[in-house]
Amino acid sequence: MEYHRPVLLEESVEALAIKPDGIYVDVTFGGGGHSARILKELTTGKLYSFDQDADAQEQSKKLEGPNFEFVRANFRDLKKYLRLYRVTEVDGILADLGVSSHQFNVPERGFSTRFDGPLDMRMNSDVGMTAQEVLETYSEEQLHRIFGIYGEVKNAKTLARTVVEKRNRQPLETIGEFKQAISSCTPKGKENKYLAQVFQALRIEVNDEMKALEEMLEQAAQMLKPGGRLSVISYHSLEDRMVKNFIAKGKFFGEVEKDIFGNEIKPLEAVHRKPITPTEEELLQNSRSRSAKLRVAEKKGEREGK
């Protein structure tokens, strides 16, 4: 079984308009598919790939070479780590915000509803709070909020109350125990979709994904050279809305700000009006690409060598 099949591979790399001597960043190395594809385009250029996952670090060894540097870090620390390599600006940044197939396929990681395993869900298994700790320590109000906002779960309030009632009687230590505990809230015939939303909510909370994405996008806009490209693949409406707003308005909420002459103050310009989505062929080959949307932006200002 392949480690991870990258989604929108050609489209997302092509969107970077790669210069062979340029500096690029893949902020979500995962299985390394996008990084490997970027490296094919480089001659004297350099690629820095970020991932906080130890498994991803292991995978990165396959790409070792003078053009490649793996950085074991969360992409919210993009600027800080690039500074360590004396990189102050880059030609392109790619982000694939999905969980890699490998993470879903390893029961011990706790990302998938298909297996029984520990309720972990941490992208970096070495640090932070697990999903089990979230379920056992958060108040009913906090659980209601994360299920409602991050999972867009219809009966989030009932689900939160159920979790609190059940955990008071017995610990929720495994995926199986958790699924059993919330079975009364799970709509019949729609179990898979419902559980996927609940697990998504927990994963986002455990990894502080929305705040990390905000921080990464703001730093990406600062790090790009004028004319540099940002290529972002998202998989659910929360992420996509955040990416779309930031490209369109230079901020995540509210309206775009203007200077005294009425010019919009925002660092990026959308390259396409609408997001790029997978082809019919890709959907057939990889069902996980179904919800993927690629948005591409360019840093304002003249590109070198135009």
C-alpha positions as CSV (number, residue, x, y, z in Angstrom):
1,M,0.0,0.0,0.0
2,E,1.4,3.4,-0.9
3,Y,2.2,5.7,2.0
4,H,0.1,8.6,0.7
5,R,-1.4,9.6,-2.6
6,P,-1.1,13.3,-3.0
7,V,-4.2,15.2,-4.0
8,L,-4.2,17.7,-6.9
9,L,-0.5,17.0,-7.3
10,E,0.1,18.4,-10.8
11,E,-2.3,21.4,-10.3
12,S,-0.9,22.5,-7.0
13,V,2.8,22.3,-8.1
14,E,2.0,23.9,-11.5
15,A,0.3,26.8,-9.7
16,L,3.7,27.7,-8.1
17,A,5.1,28.6,-11.5
18,I,8.4,27.1,-10.4
19,K,11.7,28.7,-11.3
20,P,14.5,26.1,-11.4
21,D,16.8,28.3,-9.2
22,G,14.0,29.4,-6.8
23,I,13.4,28.8,-3.1
24,Y,10.3,26.9,-2.2
25,V,8.5,25.6,0.9
26,D,6.2,22.7,1.3
27,V,4.7,23.4,4.7
28,T,3.0,20.0,4.9
29,F,5.5,17.3,3.8
30,G,3.2,14.3,4.8
31,G,4.2,11.4,2.5
32,G,6.4,13.7,0.4
33,G,4.5,13.5,-2.8
34,H,4.3,17.2,-3.4
35,S,7.9,17.7,-2.3
36,A,9.2,15.1,-4.7
37,R,7.3,16.7,-7.5
38,I,8.7,20.2,-6.7
39,L,12.2,18.8,-6.5
40,K,11.9,17.5,-10.1
41,E,11.6,21.1,-11.3
42,L,14.6,22.5,-9.4
43,T,18.2,22.7,-10.6
44,T,20.1,25.0,-8.3
45,G,17.0,25.9,-6.3
46,K,16.1,24.8,-2.8
47,L,13.1,23.2,-1.1
48,Y,12.4,23.4,2.6
49,S,9.7,20.9,3.8
50,F,8.0,21.2,7.1
51,D,6.2,18.5,9.1
52,Q,5.9,17.9,12.8
53,D,5.3,14.1,12.4
54,A,8.1,11.7,13.2
55,D,6.8,9.3,10.4
56,A,7.0,12.1,7.9
57,Q,10.6,12.8,9.0
58,E,11.4,9.1,8.3
59,Q,9.8,9.4,4.8
60,S,11.8,12.5,4.1
61,K,15.0,10.5,4.0
62,K,14.1,9.2,0.6
63,L,14.5,12.7,-0.8
64,E,17.8,13.6,0.8
65,G,20.0,15.7,-1.5
66,P,21.6,19.2,-1.9
67,N,18.3,20.8,-3.0
68,F,16.3,19.5,0.0
69,E,16.0,20.3,3.7
70,F,13.5,18.7,6.0
71,V,12.3,20.8,9.0
72,R,10.6,19.0,11.8
73,A,8.3,21.7,13.0
74,N,4.7,22.9,12.9
75,F,4.1,25.2,10.0
76,R,2.9,27.9,12.4
77,D,6.6,28.5,13.0
78,L,7.4,28.9,9.4
79,K,9.2,32.2,9.6
80,K,11.2,31.3,12.7
81,Y,12.6,28.1,11.2
82,L,13.4,29.6,7.8
83,R,15.3,32.3,9.6
84,L,17.5,29.6,11.1
85,Y,18.5,28.7,7.5
86,R,19.0,32.4,6.7
87,V,16.0,32.4,4.4
88,T,14.2,35.8,4.4
89,E,12.1,35.4,1.3
90,V,10.8,32.6,-0.9
91,D,9.4,32.1,-4.4
92,G,6.6,29.8,-3.5
93,I,4.8,28.0,-0.7
94,L,2.6,25.0,-0.9
95,A,0.2,23.6,1.8
96,D,-1.9,20.5,1.6
97,L,-4.1,20.7,4.7
98,G,-5.3,17.1,4.7
99,V,-4.3,14.4,7.1
100,S,-2.1,11.9,5.2
101,S,-3.5,8.5,4.3
102,H,-0.7,7.0,6.3
103,Q,-1.9,8.7,9.5
104,F,-5.4,7.5,8.8
105,N,-4.2,3.9,8.2
106,V,-2.2,3.5,11.4
107,P,-4.7,2.5,14.2
108,E,-2.4,3.7,17.0
109,R,-2.6,7.3,15.8
110,G,-6.4,7.4,16.5
111,F,-7.3,9.5,13.4
112,S,-9.6,7.0,11.8
113,T,-13.1,5.9,12.7
114,R,-12.4,2.5,10.9
115,F,-10.1,1.0,13.6
116,D,-10.1,0.6,17.3
117,G,-7.2,2.3,18.9
118,P,-6.3,5.0,21.4
119,L,-8.0,8.3,21.2
120,D,-4.8,10.2,20.3
121,M,-5.1,12.3,17.1
122,R,-1.9,14.4,17.7
123,M,0.0,15.3,14.5
124,N,3.1,15.3,16.6
125,S,2.8,12.3,18.9
126,D,5.5,13.6,21.2
127,V,3.7,16.7,22.6
128,G,0.3,18.1,23.6
129,M,-3.1,17.0,24.7
130,T,-4.7,13.8,23.2
131,A,-8.3,13.5,22.0
132,Q,-8.9,11.4,25.1
133,E,-7.8,14.2,27.4
134,V,-10.1,16.7,25.5
135,L,-13.1,14.3,25.9
136,E,-12.4,13.7,29.6
137,T,-11.5,17.2,30.8
138,Y,-13.4,19.7,28.7
139,S,-16.7,21.2,30.0
140,E,-20.0,20.5,28.3
141,E,-19.9,24.0,26.9
142,Q,-16.4,23.6,25.5
143,L,-17.3,20.3,23.9
144,H,-20.5,21.8,22.5
145,R,-18.4,24.6,20.9
146,I,-15.8,22.4,19.2
147,F,-18.4,19.8,17.9
148,G,-20.6,22.6,16.6
149,I,-17.9,24.9,15.1
150,Y,-15.1,22.5,14.0
151,G,-17.3,19.5,13.2
152,E,-20.4,21.3,12.1
153,V,-22.3,18.6,13.9
154,K,-26.1,19.2,13.9
155,N,-26.8,17.8,17.4
156,A,-23.6,19.2,19.0
157,K,-25.3,20.1,22.2
158,T,-26.8,16.7,22.8
159,L,-23.5,15.1,21.8
160,A,-21.6,17.2,24.4
161,R,-24.1,16.3,27.1
162,T,-23.9,12.6,26.2
163,V,-20.1,12.6,26.4
164,V,-20.1,14.2,29.8
165,E,-22.8,11.8,31.1
166,K,-20.9,8.7,29.8
167,R,-17.4,9.8,31.0
168,N,-18.7,10.2,34.5
169,R,-19.6,6.5,34.5
170,Q,-16.6,5.0,32.7
171,P,-13.4,6.3,31.1
172,L,-13.4,6.8,27.3
173,E,-10.0,5.4,26.4
174,T,-10.4,3.9,23.0
175,I,-12.1,4.7,19.7
176,G,-14.4,1.8,20.2
177,E,-15.5,2.9,23.7
178,F,-16.1,6.4,22.4
179,K,-18.2,5.3,19.4
180,Q,-20.2,3.1,21.8
181,A,-20.7,5.9,24.2
182,I,-22.1,8.3,21.6
183,S,-24.1,5.6,19.6
184,S,-27.4,7.2,20.8
185,C,-26.5,10.5,19.1
186,T,-25.3,8.9,15.9
187,P,-27.9,9.0,13.1
188,K,-28.8,5.6,11.6
189,G,-27.6,5.1,8.1
190,K,-25.3,8.2,8.3
191,E,-22.9,6.8,10.9
192,N,-19.7,7.3,8.7
193,K,-20.4,10.9,7.8
194,Y,-21.4,11.8,11.4
195,L,-18.4,10.1,13.0
196,A,-16.1,11.8,10.4
197,Q,-17.4,15.2,11.5
198,V,-17.0,14.4,15.2
199,F,-13.4,13.1,14.7
200,Q,-12.6,16.1,12.5
201,A,-13.7,18.4,15.4
202,L,-11.5,16.6,17.9
203,R,-8.5,16.6,15.6
204,I,-8.8,20.3,14.9
205,E,-9.0,21.0,18.6
206,V,-6.2,18.7,19.6
207,N,-3.8,20.2,17.0
208,D,-5.1,23.8,17.3
209,E,-5.4,23.6,13.5
210,M,-7.4,26.8,12.8
211,K,-5.1,29.1,14.8
212,A,-2.0,27.4,13.3
213,L,-3.4,27.9,9.8
214,E,-4.0,31.6,10.5
215,E,-0.5,32.1,11.7
216,M,1.0,30.2,8.8
217,L,-1.0,32.1,6.2
218,E,0.1,35.5,7.7
219,Q,3.7,34.4,7.7
220,A,3.5,33.0,4.2
221,A,2.3,36.4,2.9
222,Q,5.3,38.1,4.6
223,M,7.8,35.5,3.4
224,L,6.8,35.5,-0.3
225,K,8.8,37.6,-2.7
226,P,6.7,40.0,-5.0
227,G,5.3,37.7,-7.7
228,G,5.8,34.7,-5.5
229,R,3.0,32.1,-5.3
230,L,0.9,30.5,-2.5
231,S,-0.8,27.2,-3.4
232,V,-3.2,25.8,-0.7
233,I,-5.3,22.7,-0.8
234,S,-8.1,22.5,1.9
235,Y,-10.6,19.8,2.6
236,H,-13.4,21.3,4.7
237,S,-15.4,24.6,4.6
238,L,-13.8,26.1,7.7
239,E,-10.3,25.9,6.3
240,D,-11.3,26.9,2.8
241,R,-13.2,29.9,4.1
242,M,-10.2,31.0,6.0
243,V,-7.9,30.7,3.0
244,K,-10.4,32.4,0.7
245,N,-10.9,35.3,3.1
246,F,-7.2,35.8,3.6
247,I,-6.5,35.9,-0.1
248,A,-9.4,38.2,-0.9
249,K,-9.1,40.5,2.1
250,G,-5.7,40.1,3.7
251,K,-7.6,39.1,6.9
252,F,-9.8,36.3,8.2
253,F,-12.9,38.3,9.3
254,G,-14.5,41.5,8.3
255,E,-14.0,43.6,5.2
256,V,-10.8,44.5,3.4
257,E,-9.1,47.7,4.6
258,K,-8.3,50.5,2.3
259,D,-5.7,53.3,2.3
260,I,-6.6,57.0,2.1
261,F,-6.7,56.7,-1.7
262,G,-9.2,53.9,-1.6
263,N,-6.7,51.2,-2.6
264,E,-7.2,47.8,-0.9
265,I,-4.6,46.9,1.6
266,K,-3.9,43.2,1.2
267,P,-0.7,41.3,0.4
268,L,-2.1,38.7,-2.0
269,E,-4.1,38.5,-5.2
270,A,-6.1,35.5,-6.3
271,V,-4.8,33.9,-9.5
272,H,-8.1,32.1,-10.3
273,R,-11.5,33.4,-9.4
274,K,-12.7,30.0,-8.3
275,P,-10.9,27.1,-6.5
276,I,-9.5,24.3,-8.6
277,T,-11.1,20.9,-7.8
278,P,-10.0,17.3,-8.7
279,T,-10.8,15.9,-12.1
280,E,-13.3,13.0,-12.6
281,E,-10.3,10.7,-13.1
282,E,-8.7,11.7,-9.8
283,L,-11.9,11.3,-8.0
284,L,-12.2,7.7,-9.3
285,Q,-8.6,6.9,-8.3
286,N,-8.7,8.6,-4.9
287,S,-12.1,9.1,-3.1
288,R,-10.4,11.2,-0.4
289,S,-9.8,13.9,-2.9
290,R,-13.6,14.5,-3.2
291,S,-13.7,17.5,-0.9
292,A,-10.4,19.1,-2.0
293,K,-10.2,22.7,-3.1
294,L,-7.0,24.4,-4.4
295,R,-6.7,28.1,-4.1
296,V,-3.8,30.0,-5.6
297,A,-2.6,33.5,-4.8
298,E,0.3,35.7,-5.9
299,K,2.1,38.2,-3.8
300,K,1.5,41.7,-5.1
301,G,4.4,43.5,-6.8
302,E,6.5,42.9,-9.8
303,R,7.9,39.4,-10.3
304,E,11.6,39.3,-11.2
305,G,12.5,38.7,-14.8
306,K,9.0,39.5,-16.1
